Amino acid sequence: MTTVDPPAPARSTAAGLLLAAGAGSRMGMPKALVHDERGSWLRRGVEVLREGGCDPVVVVLGAAPEAADLLDGVATVVVAQEWAEGMGASLRAGLAALSGLGSDVPSVVVSLVDLPDLVPDVVARVVGGAGAAAGTLARAAYDGVPGHPVLLGRDHWAGVAAAATGDRGARDYLAAADVVLVECGDLASGRDVDSR
């Protein structure tokens, strides 16, 4: 892994992919339906990607497909039919949807719906620190610990999809690759609320 110093936030040329298919069994409801004092996690996740410069944004739903109503057309919604298999199924569904958008999407920033303290500057920094080229792999780090969001250049999508099984998502693929770590601990905690 390569680590880069935090650059000034830059605007992205990447697509955004928000994974929100989980049942949220530890939370008592599907993650796509969770609200807190600042509103819907789903809406906020889309806004963070958009404000970080991602366009288009694709949201993957599963346990609560009705959550699409919360988005009012601000994102493309894909329902992962095999969502119960874990994050890998959601990631595969999202990458397949993005692949269908054509070759003008060079990379995607993948985020999770259960990162409520994520801010747009983290998204912009990850893309700005690594670039949004088709061959790039990068991820946010928080005090040196790799986290989300993750930037996947298009050249890696097929490999990531093939490796994405269960709840591991892209973890195994990224562990075997040269990934640029972009320090973002000054902007957010990177805490996954459902990792308890």
N, C-alpha and C positions, 0 to 999 in steps of 0.2 A: 504494500500500500504506500502511496505517496501522500504526503500532507502538504497543503498549501496554506500560506498565511491568509487571513480574511481580507479579501479585497473590498473595495467600496461596492455597495449593492448595485447590480446592473439589471437591466430589464431582460427578460428571457425571450428566446425564440423557440422554446420547447413547448410541447403539449403538456397538459396536466392530466394525471390519472389519480382519482380518489377512490380508495378501496373502502367500501362501506357495506359489505354484504353480510357480516357476521351477526349471529343471533344474540351476542352479548349476554351469554348465560350468567356470567358473574355480575353483570350489571342489572339483570332483571328485565331487559328489553333489548330488541335489536338496536345495534349501535347507530343505525341511520335515523332512529327516532329519538335519540337522547337530546335533551335540552338542558341548559344550565342558566345561570343568571344573565348570561350574555346572548342567549338564544340557541338556535339549532346548531348542533355540531356539524350536521351535514351542510347546511348553508354556509357556515363559517369556513369549513374545509374547502369548498368551491371558491369562496371569496379570496381566501389566502392564496390559492393557486393562481387565480385570475389577477389579483393585485400584485403578485410576484412576477407577473408577465407571461403566464402560460396561456396559450390559445392554440387549439381548442382545449376544453376540459371535458373529460369523460369520467362519469361516476359509475362504479359497479355496485349494484344492489343485489340482494339475495333473499335474506330472511324477511325483509320488509319491502317488497317491490312498490307498495303504496307510498313509500317515502318520496317517490319521483314527484308527487304532487307538491312537495316542499320546495322544489327547485324552480318552478315557474319557467321552465325552458332555458335556464341560464347555463345548462350543461347537457351534453349528450348522455343519456342513461342507458346502461346495458345491464341486463339481469343475468347473473351467473347461475345457470340452472343447477350446477353441481356445487353451489356455494358451501354446502354442509361438509364437503371434503376438506375445507380449510382455505387459507389465504392463497394457496397455489392456484386453486380453481378461479378465484377472483382475478388474480394477476393474469392468468391465461386469457380469460374473457376480455379483460381490458386491453391487453396487447393485441388480441385479434381484432377488436373494434378499431383500434388506432391504425392497424395495418390496412384496414379497409378504407381509410381516409386518403390513401395515396402516398407516394414517396416524398411529398414535400414536407412531411413531418420528420425531422432528423433525429429527434430525441424526445423523451418523456420524463417528466418529474413525477415520481410515484410517491403518494402520501397516504396516510391512514386517517380515517375519520376520528379516531380516538387519541388525537394529539391536540387537545384544545388550547395549548399555549403556543402553538406554532404561529409564526407571523410571516407576512409576505417577504420581509427582508431576508429571511432564511432561504426561501425559495430562490429569490433573486441572487443571493450570494452563492448558492450551490451552482447555479447555472453560470454566473459570472466568474466564479473561481475555476471552473473546469471547462467552460465552453459547452455549447449545445450540439457539437458535431456528432455525426452518426457513429463514430468509433469510441465515444467517451463513456466512461463509467465513473460516477462520483456519488458521494453521499455526505450528508451533514454529519459532523462529529460534535459531541458535547463534552468538553473537557477531555478531548482525545478519544472518547468512546463513540464508535460508529453508531449512527441512528438513522432517522428519517427526516426529511425526504431523501429519496435516492433518484439519481439521474441515470437513465438507461439510454445510451445511444442506439439508434435503430439497428446497427450491425449486430447488436447483442440480443435483440428481442427473441429470435428463434431459439437461441441457446438458453435464455432465461426461461422461456415458456416450457422447454423440454425438461428443465431442472426443477420447475416449480411444482412441488407436490406437498400435500398436507398443509400444515401451517408454517412451513419454512419459507414460502415465497421465493425470493431471489437469493436467499442467504447462502446456499451452497455454491451457486454460480459466482457470486461476489467474492466468496472466500478463496476461490481458485483464480481470481483475476486481479489485474492491476487496477486498483480503484483509487481515485483521488479523494482524499478526505479533506473536507472544507470545514474548518472550525467555526461553529456557530453558538458556542456556549455563552457568549456575551449577549445573544439575542433571545434565546429560549432555553428551556430545560431539556427538550426532547423527550419528555416523560410520556410514555404510552400508558394511558389511564387504565386500560384493560389488561395490563401485564402483571397484575397482583397475583 
